């Protein structure tokens, strides 16, 4: 995977900005709310649900921005220096994360990789599964190696991320341990109940073919027994070449695919092209890494699951 290259000029500006604000670093929120910086929107929702009125949470990635290619500015790093905790997804979701961690490590900041101890899916396995019968050249272009970072699209793995956040809150603020644990248990029950509801629903389906523009939904498909086929890879890369289009057309026709699910920020045009070729409709779903249509994480997951279920059941 291509990594972000931080220019020398950026580093110099960054170091200057950090040294200028270092005298303020000691002014933490003693007796006040924990100040928590995050990357993607699900982590913001989890932190706010668990932390409640004990935390102040902000995201360094603006809504609508691509978390993979986000380019942190000196101001973003300065904001993080004045936090008590920094939450990030990990698994190379944030390709630029090393520059941030190198800046804030050694400061009085709790750093949490929220995907820690999650059994992440191998991208190579997903590529073999998602891009079956596509040409070798395209397959090589899509093969990043490593792990699929979209763990929050599994309600079960989202619980594990939330638990990592809860544990960090308890470590930093042990006086409010019971408060954080109670809120986590409420969140866990909501996620578990929703997961159980749709496991039962998807088990009734005979049509399990999930065709999408962006292979971000591997965890969701795994949890509910669906087969994911996609135009773009896990990181939203890849073009719909004639050979790939032919393979997807053949697959869609063979399996009587009537819906192409298009994640709002990736491969929408290609999804429409494929849908036209096979006489299918395009239906929008969300990867949820950024806040869209003013939905919370849980609202977005409910929407995704019901939308996928209702379209596959028709």
C-alpha positions, 0 to 999 in steps of 0.5 A: 500500500502506498504510504503518505510521504510527509514533506520536510517543510511540513515537518518543520512547520509541525515541529514549530507549532508543537514547540509553540504550544508545548507550554500549554500541554500541562493544562489538562482537564483535571476535575473536568471532562476528558478531552478525546480526539478520534479519527473516524465517526464510529469511534466518536459515537462509541466514545460519546455513548460510553463517556456521556457527560464525562467526556468531550469528543472531537474528530480530526477528520472532517465529515465527508473526508476520506479517512484513508487519504486524509492529510493531517495539518499542523493545527490537527496535531496541535489540537491532539496535543491538548487532549487526554486521549486519542482513539484511532481505528488501526489496520492501516485505515488511517494510512497517515497515522504514523506521523500523528503517533510520532508526534504525540507519543511521549506526551501525557496522552492515552493512545488507543488502537481500537481494533486491538485484539480483533480477529481481522479478515485478510484482504488477500482472502477477500480479494480472492472472494470478491474479485473472483474470475477477474483478470490477473492484472487487475487482481494484482493491482487490487492486492494490498495484502494485510487486513481489512480495516472496516471492522466497525461494520461488524456489530460484534467487532464494534462491541470489541472496539467499544470495549477497548474505549471503555477500558481506556476511559477506566484506566485514565479516569478510574473514579468513574469506572462504574459509569463507563461500564454501565454505559458500555453494557447498554451499548453492547446490548443494543448492538447484540440485539440488533445483530441477533435480529438480523442474523435471524432475518438473513437466515431465512433468505435463499439469495445471499449475493451481495454485489457492491461498488466498494468492498468495504462490507466484508465483515457485515457479509461474514456475520450474516452469511452473504457473498460479497462481489465488488467493483473496487477493492477494500480501499476503494481503489480499482477501475471497472475494466471491460474484463471485470465488467464482463465477470460481474455481469456474468456473475450477476446474471447467473445469480439473478442479482437485482440490486447493486449496493453503492456506498455513497462515496465510492464507485457510484458511476461504475455501479450504475454502469453494472446495474444498467447492463444486468437490469438491476437497480442501484441502492445506497448504503453507508460505510459509516466511516464519516457522518452522513445524512445526520445518522448515528452509527447505530442508525446507519447500521440499522439502515444498512441491514434493513436495506440489504435484507429487504432488497435481497428478500424481494 
